[in-house]
Amino acid sequence: MKIEWIFYLLSCLSVIGALMVILSQNPIRSVLYLVFTFFTISAQYVLLNAQFLALVNVVVYAGAIMVYFYLSSCISISIQSLIYIAIG
């Protein structure tokens, strides 16, 4: 009975996190909400005794999104600095 309530709580947090990904106007917050959503889904996998899926979800999806966001931030900063130097 207690595990069901934890599962329902994690489900609600997952839906709220997914909505915040869509509704957030700041891209950094949007990525953080997305990672939060992946962690809550991984916790649901653990409750369902699917530990391998939880591990894959965290390592592959959340890790890949964080690396992708970091690299896109670096590229955007370098492009902005090149534009600033060109305009001068």
C-alpha positions in Angstrom: 0.0 0.0 0.0 2.8 2.4 0.8 4.6 1.7 -2.4 1.5 2.5 -4.4 1.4 6.0 -2.8 5.1 6.5 -3.6 4.4 5.5 -7.2 1.5 7.9 -7.5 3.6 10.7 -6.0 6.4 10.0 -8.4 3.9 9.9 -11.3 2.5 13.3 -10.3 6.0 14.7 -10.0 6.9 13.4 -13.4 3.8 15.0 -15.0 4.6 18.3 -13.3 8.2 18.2 -14.4 7.2 17.5 -18.0 4.8 20.4 -17.9 7.5 22.7 -16.5 9.8 21.6 -19.4 7.2 22.8 -21.8 6.1 26.0 -20.0 9.6 27.2 -18.8 10.9 30.1 -20.9 14.5 29.8 -19.6 16.3 27.0 -21.4 18.5 26.2 -18.4 15.5 25.7 -16.2 13.9 23.6 -18.9 16.8 21.3 -19.1 16.9 20.9 -15.3 13.2 20.1 -15.3 13.8 17.5 -18.0 16.6 15.9 -16.0 14.3 16.0 -12.9 11.6 14.2 -15.0 14.0 11.5 -16.0 15.1 10.9 -12.4 11.5 10.6 -11.3 10.8 8.1 -14.1 13.9 6.2 -13.1 12.6 6.1 -9.5 9.4 4.6 -10.9 11.4 1.9 -12.7 13.1 1.1 -9.4 9.7 0.7 -7.7 8.7 -1.7 -10.5 11.9 -3.8 -10.0 13.4 -2.7 -13.3 16.7 -1.5 -12.0 18.5 -1.9 -15.3 16.0 0.4 -17.1 16.4 2.9 -14.3 20.2 2.9 -14.7 20.0 3.1 -18.5 17.5 6.0 -18.2 19.8 8.0 -16.0 23.0 7.3 -17.7 21.9 7.5 -21.3 19.1 10.0 -21.4 19.8 12.4 -18.5 23.6 12.2 -19.2 23.2 12.8 -22.9 20.9 15.7 -22.4 23.3 17.4 -19.9 26.3 16.9 -22.3 24.3 18.2 -25.2 23.1 21.3 -23.3 26.7 22.0 -22.1 28.1 21.7 -25.7 25.3 23.8 -27.2 26.0 26.5 -24.5 29.7 26.5 -25.4 29.0 26.8 -29.1 26.5 29.6 -28.6 28.9 31.5 -26.4 31.7 31.2 -29.0 29.4 32.3 -31.8 28.3 35.3 -29.7 31.9 36.3 -29.1 32.7 36.0 -32.8 29.8 38.2 -33.6 30.9 40.7 -31.0 34.4 40.7 -32.4 33.2 41.1 -36.0 30.8 44.0 -35.1 33.4 45.4 -32.8 
